[in-house]
């Protein structure tokens, strides 16, 4: 019995130990499976996050493409409208009147054409101020057409007729820039940017320089620097000289100094009239630099220059400036 009991106890112990070892192995195996599942779950979560990010990117790209497509459709419609306006202007300018017609009907027809052209010019100006794509390019095309028409139709005309023709031909451009000028003077950033860009477009530079001159006369420092450094901005010196007049008349000393420098350069004799005209008001206000510059031009043989000099010196003499009065006596002007 004792032997049997020992055998049973040993067998029970063996079974218990075996069961414990089995359970330990099972626990270890389950722990490894759990770790594997956790790694797989983390990988799947990362893949899900990446797919969600790709889906969001695709959604944004689709929305951007839709917006771009809508913008292109609007731009195409605007381009077609502007082309139609330019074609209308071409037809209106293709038959300018050289002399007064004998009946009333052609005058009315011509007046209607001019009014229509001016209206289109204003519309283009408004389009530029709004920042409509292609509006400034269409304004440049309009200017090119106007210049070509003027150069063809001005042949054989006297000064008076040329002036009248210029007034009719460039009326749309004048109307457009009146709108742009007003917006720029009111601080519209789109209009100011359009003027800066127009300075680089040969067909629009002349009008743009006039606008810059107006801004400089109102105290806009950026506009003044453009006129004081014409080479830097690709502007002709002749354009900057006439455009500086507003700033000089407003008493800006930098503008007065620049015009005075022009009067002292023999290479710029063709610009002396413009400089003298720009300095007249400053001289009348007693500005010494302006008065000396005009006195320096008093000996010019160009009658137009002398006339402009006399205007300024008379204004200065009227304000009891002795140097101006003496210069007038030297010119034998009462």
RAURTA-V991526 format. One record per backbone hydrogen bond with DSSP energy under -0.5 kcal/mol. CO is the residue of the C=O (numbers start at 1). NH is the residue of the N-H. Records with the same first field share a line. If there is no record, write none. Layout:
# RAURTA-V991526
CO=NH ; NH
This chain:
# RAURTA-V991526
1=5
2=6
3=7
4=8
5=9
6=10
7=11
8=12
9=13
10=14
11=15
12=16
13=17
14=18
15=19
16=20
17=21
18=22
19=23
20=24
21=25
22=26
23=27
24=28
25=29
26=30
27=31
28=32
29=33
30=34
31=35
32=36
33=37
34=38
35=39
36=40
37=41
38=42
39=43
40=44
41=45
42=46
43=47
44=48
45=49
46=50
47=51
48=52
49=53
50=54
51=55
52=56
53=57
54=58
55=59
56=60
57=61
58=62
59=63
60=64
61=65
62=66
63=67
64=68
65=69
66=70
67=71
68=72
69=73
70=74
71=75
72=76
73=77
74=78
75=79
76=80
77=81
78=82
79=83
80=84
81=85
82=86
83=87
84=88
85=89
86=90
87=91
88=92
89=93
90=94
93=96
103=107
104=108
105=109
106=110
107=111
108=112
109=113
110=114
111=115
112=116
113=117
114=118
115=119
116=120
117=121
118=122
119=123
120=124
121=125
122=126
123=127
124=128
125=129
126=130
127=131 ; 132
128=131
132=135
134=138
135=139
136=140
137=141
138=142
139=143
140=144
141=145
142=146
143=147
144=148
145=149
146=150
147=151
148=152
149=153
150=154
152=155
154=157
158=162
159=163
160=164
161=165
162=166
163=167
164=168
165=169
166=170
168=171
170=174
171=175
172=176
173=177
174=178
175=179
176=180
177=181
178=182
179=183
180=184
181=185
182=186
183=188
184=187
187=189
188=192
189=193
190=194
191=195
192=196
193=197
194=198
195=199
197=200
198=201
200=202
201=204 ; 205
202=206
204=208
205=209
206=210
207=211
208=212
209=213
210=214
211=215
212=216
213=217
214=218
215=220
216=219
219=221
220=224
221=225
222=226
223=227
224=228
225=229
227=230
229=233
230=235
231=234
236=240
237=241
238=242
239=243
240=244
242=245
243=246
244=248
245=249
246=250
247=252
248=251
251=253
252=256
253=257
254=258
255=259
256=260
257=261
258=262
259=263
260=264
261=264
262=265
264=266
265=268
266=269
268=271
269=272
271=275
272=276
273=277
274=278
275=279
276=280
277=280
279=283
280=284
281=285
282=287
283=286
287=291
288=292
289=293
290=294
291=295
292=296
293=297
294=297 ; 298
295=298
297=300
301=303
302=306
303=307
304=308
305=309
306=310
307=311
308=312
309=313
310=314
311=315
312=316
313=317
314=318
315=319
316=319 ; 321
317=320
320=322
321=325
322=326
323=327
324=328
325=329
326=330
327=331
328=333
329=332
